[in-house]
Amino acid sequence: MVVLLTIAYVFSFVDRYILGFLVEPIKADLGLSDTQMGLLLGPAFAVLYAAAGLPLGWLADRSRRTWIVSAGVALWSLATAVSALAKNYTHLLLARLGVGVGEATLAPCALSMISDSFPPEKRGRPVALYTAAQSLGAGFAALGGAAVLVWAKTAGEISLPGVGTLKPWQLTFLIVGLPGLVVALLLFLYREPQRQTPSGEAAGASIPETLRYVGQRWTTWASFVAFPMVMTTVAYSQSWFAAMYERTWAWPTERYALWSGLALVILGPITVNAAGWVSDRLFARGQRDGPLRVMLMGSVLLVIAGAFTPLMPTGELAFFVWLFCLVGMSTVSAAAPIALLNIAPGPMRGQLTALFYMFTSLTGLVVGPPAVGLLTDYVVGTENIRYAAATVPVIFGAPVLLLLPFAQRRYAEECQRVLGRPVADH
């Protein structure tokens, strides 16, 4: 089950990230600005992803989750494939909206299914394996983008029966979109895990009940979610890195895509699985806030390394520093959902997961890519994109790091209340 969900998550990140490696050819063919590409990279996906998240989380707490995920995978795969037929900005915008709705089904159902299949002290590794799909998907998108860009230099337009003439970037959307339909079928046929609802608890909480629950503990939840929100903002702002390397250090996009793709495929899974293992070890030793500690350490690393990466004198040195940022982002990606499940009651777990991903993804996608695009268009200039990229971790990350002691204290209290066990002394 975890492997199948991880494969689905890989496909979701490939479909989400591939656009970032096709920025320059799409801009050239469709005549788009950096601001328009920033909107396609972020808000176009995030708006419906966020809007659909909570209703789908509510549905995940009540209905057959395998069918919900299957429908979502089919929808985002078709929307990605249809992007190949885009003739203008509006067409791409509508396709990205479809990708957002489809991908909103995955996280609430997947984490709920994993949580029902493993006890708290053994959730770290399966959640980490599932989370490894983020770096794997982004890495495969980078490697695929590199292959397409190399191929584009030797091949012209391609004619497909029933479709017509396509350019390499259009064919890329078809190649990465259509295989997801096979995953959708496998998920549809998979059995539904039995829900683990303690006696005395309702089978599923209503949306108002869930919102009241969070509202009564808003300081705990706000301080907790602020750190993964910074992570997604920094991560999605790096959708511009291919363009930054080309404009700043004259790296061909395919070179950056190859290097970053290999790093994501190799270093990302190692980091997230290590973070999951450490989280399980800390939890087993009685440190119930162990996953949060791991998440906070990753947050500090990603903010510092993310700010310094674009300011390096050479592309090679910038890439080396970025590897530390990647470790930080992967650590937060793995530890945050593990920490979330420890303070999420069963009857509202799907909705709380949806809210978590709604806020983190919406913030990252709406703020990250457009911030860089707006800064380059209106402040620093397109050739100084490095300064725009370096600004994002500073202005959004530095203030949140000041919340670290408060977040740790409030989370420890909430973890003790939900799990009913003492949190180990610091």
C-alpha positions in Angstrom: 0.0 0.0 0.0 2.8 2.4 1.0 4.7 1.7 -2.2 1.7 2.2 -4.4 0.9 5.5 -2.7 4.5 6.6 -3.0 4.4 5.9 -6.7 1.3 8.0 -7.0 3.1 10.8 -5.0 6.1 10.5 -7.4 3.8 11.1 -10.4 2.2 14.0 -8.6 5.5 15.8 -8.1 6.7 15.0 -11.6 3.5 16.6 -13.0 3.9 19.5 -10.6 7.6 20.3 -11.2 8.1 19.5 -14.9 6.8 23.0 -15.8 9.7 24.6 -14.0 12.2 23.0 -16.3 10.3 24.1 -19.4 10.1 27.8 -18.5 12.3 29.1 -21.2 10.9 27.2 -24.2 7.3 27.8 -23.1 8.0 31.6 -22.7 9.6 31.7 -26.1 6.7 29.8 -27.9 3.8 31.5 -26.1 5.3 34.9 -25.5 4.9 34.9 -21.7 6.5 37.1 -19.1 8.3 36.1 -15.9 5.2 37.2 -13.9 2.9 35.0 -15.9 5.2 32.0 -15.6 5.4 32.7 -11.8 1.6 32.5 -11.7 1.5 29.2 -13.6 4.2 27.7 -11.4 2.4 28.7 -8.2 -1.1 30.1 -7.8 -2.6 28.5 -10.9 -2.0 25.1 -9.2 -2.5 26.2 -5.6 -5.9 27.9 -5.8 -8.1 24.8 -6.4 -5.6 22.6 -4.6 -6.3 24.5 -1.5 -10.0 25.1 -2.1 -10.7 21.4 -2.7 -8.5 20.1 0.1 -10.8 20.4 3.2 -13.9 19.0 1.5 -11.8 16.1 0.2 -10.3 15.6 3.7 -13.9 15.4 5.0 -14.7 12.8 2.4 -11.5 10.9 3.2 -12.7 10.6 6.8 -15.9 8.9 5.7 -15.6 7.3 2.3 -13.5 4.7 0.5 -10.1 6.4 0.2 -8.7 4.2 -2.5 -11.4 5.3 -4.9 -11.0 9.0 -4.0 -7.2 8.8 -4.7 -7.8 6.9 -7.9 -10.1 9.5 -9.3 -7.6 12.3 -8.3 -4.7 10.6 -10.0 -6.7 10.1 -13.2 -7.7 13.8 -13.2 -4.3 15.3 -12.6 -2.7 12.9 -15.1 -5.2 13.9 -17.8 -4.8 17.6 -17.0 -1.0 17.3 -17.4 -1.4 15.5 -20.7 -3.8 18.1 -22.0 -1.2 20.8 -21.3 0.5 19.5 -24.4 -2.3 21.0 -26.5 -2.0 24.5 -24.9 -1.8 27.3 -27.5 -1.8 30.2 -25.1 -1.6 31.3 -21.4 -5.2 30.6 -20.7 -5.0 27.0 -21.9 -2.0 26.3 -19.6 -3.8 28.1 -16.7 -6.9 25.9 -17.0 -4.7 22.7 -17.2 -2.8 23.7 -14.1 -6.1 24.2 -12.2 -7.1 20.7 -13.1 -3.8 19.3 -11.8 -4.4 21.2 -8.5 -7.8 19.6 -8.0 -6.6 16.1 -8.7 -3.6 16.3 -6.5 -5.7 17.6 -3.6 -7.1 14.1 -3.1 -3.8 12.4 -2.4 -2.4 13.7 0.9 -5.5 13.4 3.1 -6.2 9.9 1.9 -2.6 8.6 1.9 -1.7 9.8 5.4 -5.0 8.6 6.8 -4.4 5.1 5.2 -0.8 4.9 6.5 -1.9 6.1 10.0 -4.6 3.4 10.1 -2.0 0.7 9.1 0.9 1.5 11.5 1.1 2.3 15.3 2.5 5.7 16.3 6.0 4.3 17.1 6.3 2.7 13.6 4.8 5.5 11.4 8.1 7.3 10.8 9.5 5.0 8.2 6.4 4.5 6.1 5.6 8.2 6.2 9.3 8.9 5.2 9.1 6.4 2.3 5.9 8.1 1.1 7.5 11.6 1.6 10.6 10.5 -0.4 8.3 10.8 -3.5 8.7 14.6 -3.2 12.4 14.5 -4.0 12.1 11.5 -6.4 9.3 13.2 -8.3 11.1 16.5 -8.5 14.3 14.7 -9.5 12.6 12.7 -12.3 11.0 15.9 -13.5 14.5 17.5 -13.6 16.0 14.5 -15.4 13.1 14.4 -17.8 13.4 18.1 -18.5 17.1 17.8 -19.2 16.5 14.9 -21.6 13.8 16.9 -23.4 16.0 20.0 -23.7 19.0 18.0 -25.1 16.6 16.3 -27.5 15.1 19.6 -28.6 18.5 20.7 -29.9 18.6 17.9 -32.4 14.9 17.3 -33.1 12.4 19.7 -34.5 8.6 19.4 -34.2 7.0 16.0 -33.8 3.8 14.9 -35.5 1.5 12.5 -33.7 -1.6 10.8 -35.2 -4.8 12.5 -34.0 -2.8 15.2 -32.1 -0.9 17.1 -34.8 2.5 18.7 -34.6 4.0 19.1 -31.2 7.1 20.8 -30.0 9.4 19.0 -27.5 8.0 20.7 -24.4 4.5 19.8 -25.5 5.4 16.1 -26.0 6.9 16.2 -22.5 3.6 16.9 -20.9 2.1 13.9 -22.8 4.9 11.6 -21.7 4.7 12.4 -18.0 0.9 12.7 -17.8 -0.4 9.5 -19.5 1.3 6.8 -17.4 -0.5 8.1 -14.3 -3.6 6.5 -15.6 -2.1 3.1 -14.9 -1.5 4.1 -11.2 -5.1 5.3 -11.0 -6.4 1.9 -12.1 -4.2 0.1 -9.5 -5.4 2.3 -6.7 -9.0 1.8 -7.7 -8.6 -2.0 -7.4 -6.7 -1.9 -4.1 -8.4 -2.9 -0.9 -9.4 -0.2 1.6 -7.5 -0.3 5.0 -9.6 -0.8 8.1 -10.1 2.4 10.0 -8.6 2.5 13.5 -11.1 4.5 15.5 -10.9 4.3 19.3 -14.0 3.2 21.1 -16.2 6.2 22.0 -15.0 8.3 19.1 -17.2 9.1 16.2 -16.4 7.6 12.8 -15.8 11.1 11.3 -15.9 14.6 12.6 -17.7 17.4 10.7 -15.9 20.3 9.1 -17.2 22.8 11.7 -16.1 20.4 14.5 -12.6 20.2 12.9 -12.3 24.0 12.5 -13.4 24.6 16.1 -10.9 22.0 17.3 -8.1 23.9 15.5 -9.4 27.3 16.5 -9.3 26.3 20.2 -5.6 25.4 19.7 -4.7 27.9 17.1 -1.4 29.0 18.7 -0.2 25.4 18.7 -1.2 24.7 15.2 -0.1 28.1 13.8 3.4 27.8 15.3 3.7 24.2 14.1 2.6 24.8 10.5 4.6 28.0 10.1 7.8 25.9 9.6 6.7 23.7 6.8 5.1 26.8 5.3 8.5 28.4 5.1 9.9 25.2 3.6 7.4 25.1 0.8 7.8 28.8 0.1 11.6 28.4 -0.2 11.2 25.1 -2.2 8.7 26.5 -4.7 10.6 29.7 -5.2 13.4 27.5 -6.4 11.3 26.6 -9.4 13.2 29.6 -10.9 16.7 28.0 -10.2 17.0 26.7 -13.8 16.5 30.2 -15.1 18.7 31.6 -12.4 21.7 29.3 -13.3 21.3 30.2 -16.9 21.1 33.9 -16.5 23.7 34.2 -13.7 26.4 31.6 -14.4 25.5 30.7 -18.1 24.6 27.1 -17.2 22.5 25.5 -19.9 19.2 24.5 -18.4 19.8 20.9 -19.2 23.0 21.0 -17.2 21.3 22.3 -14.1 18.4 19.9 -14.6 20.8 16.9 -14.7 22.7 17.9 -11.6 19.7 18.8 -9.6 17.8 15.8 -10.7 20.6 13.4 -9.6 20.8 15.2 -6.3 17.1 15.0 -5.7 16.9 11.3 -6.7 19.9 10.3 -4.6 20.2 12.7 -1.6 16.5 13.3 -1.1 15.3 9.8 -0.4 18.4 9.1 1.9 17.6 12.2 3.9 13.8 11.6 4.3 14.3 8.0 5.3 17.0 9.0 7.8 14.6 11.7 9.2 11.9 9.0 9.6 14.2 6.6 11.3 15.5 9.3 13.7 11.9 10.3 14.4 10.9 6.7 15.3 14.0 6.3 17.5 13.2 9.5 19.4 9.6 8.5 19.8 10.4 5.0 21.0 12.8 6.5 23.6 9.9 8.5 25.1 10.5 11.8 23.3 7.1 12.2 21.8 8.0 15.5 20.3 11.0 13.9 18.5 9.6 14.4 15.0 9.1 18.1 15.7 12.7 18.4 16.9 13.8 16.9 13.6 11.6 19.3 11.6 12.9 22.3 13.4 16.6 21.4 12.8 15.8 21.0 9.1 14.1 24.4 9.1 17.1 26.2 10.4 19.4 24.5 7.8 17.1 25.2 4.8 16.7 28.9 5.6 20.4 29.6 6.0 21.5 27.5 3.0 18.6 28.8 0.9 19.6 32.4 1.4 23.3 31.9 0.6 23.0 29.6 -2.4 22.1 32.3 -5.0 24.9 34.6 -3.7 27.8 32.2 -4.5 30.4 33.4 -7.0 30.2 30.3 -9.2 27.4 27.9 -10.2 29.4 24.9 -8.8 29.8 26.5 -5.4 26.1 27.5 -5.4 25.1 24.0 -6.2 27.3 22.6 -3.3 25.6 25.0 -0.8 22.2 24.1 -2.2 22.8 20.5 -1.3 22.6 21.6 2.4 19.3 23.4 1.6 18.0 20.2 0.0 18.9 18.2 3.1 17.0 20.8 5.2 13.9 20.7 2.9 13.9 16.9 2.8 14.1 16.7 6.6 11.2 19.0 7.1 9.2 17.2 4.4 9.6 13.9 6.2 9.3 15.0 9.8 6.4 17.4 9.5 3.7 14.9 8.5 5.0 12.4 11.1 4.7 15.2 13.8 1.2 16.0 12.4 -0.1 12.5 12.8 0.9 12.5 16.5 -1.4 15.4 17.3 -4.3 14.6 14.9 -7.2 12.7 16.4 -8.5 9.8 14.3 -12.0 11.1 13.5 -10.6 14.3 11.9 -7.2 13.0 10.7 -8.1 13.4 7.0 -9.4 16.9 7.4 -6.4 18.0 9.6 -4.1 16.6 7.0 -5.9 18.5 4.3 -5.7 21.7 6.2 -2.0 21.1 6.8 -1.3 20.6 3.1 -3.7 23.4 2.2 -1.8 26.0 4.2 1.7 24.8 3.4 1.1 24.3 -0.3 -1.0 27.4 -0.8 1.6 29.6 1.0 4.5 28.0 -0.9 2.9 28.1 -4.3 1.2 31.5 -4.0 4.2 33.3 -2.4 7.3 31.5 -3.6 7.3 31.5 -7.5 5.4 34.8 -7.9 7.7 36.6 -5.4 10.7 35.8 -7.5 9.0 36.7 -10.8 7.7 40.0 -9.4 11.0 41.0 -7.9 12.8 40.3 -11.2 10.2 42.2 -13.3 9.8 45.2 -11.0 12.7 45.5 -8.6 16.1 43.9 -9.4 15.7 43.2 -13.1 15.6 39.9 -14.9 19.4 39.5 -15.1 19.6 39.9 -11.3 17.3 37.0 -10.5 19.9 35.7 -8.0 19.1 38.5 -5.6 15.4 37.9 -5.9 15.9 34.2 -5.1 18.1 35.0 -2.1 15.6 37.4 -0.7 12.8 34.9 -0.3 14.3 32.7 2.5 15.4 35.8 4.4 12.1 37.7 4.5 9.9 34.7 5.0 12.2 32.3 7.0 14.1 34.5 9.4 11.0 35.7 11.4 9.6 32.2 11.7 12.8 30.9 13.2 12.2 33.2 16.2 9.1 31.0 17.0 11.2 27.9 17.5 11.2 27.7 21.4 7.5 28.6 21.5 6.5 26.0 18.9 8.4 23.3 20.6 6.8 24.0 24.0 3.2 24.1 22.6 3.6 21.1 20.5 5.0 19.0 23.4 1.9 20.0 25.5 -0.5 19.0 22.6 1.4 15.8 21.9 1.0 14.8 25.6 -2.7 15.5 25.6 -3.5 13.6 22.4 -1.2 10.6 23.0 -1.9 10.4 26.7 1.8 9.8 27.5 4.4 12.0 29.0 6.8 13.8 26.8 10.4 13.2 27.7 12.3 16.0 29.4 14.4 18.1 27.1 
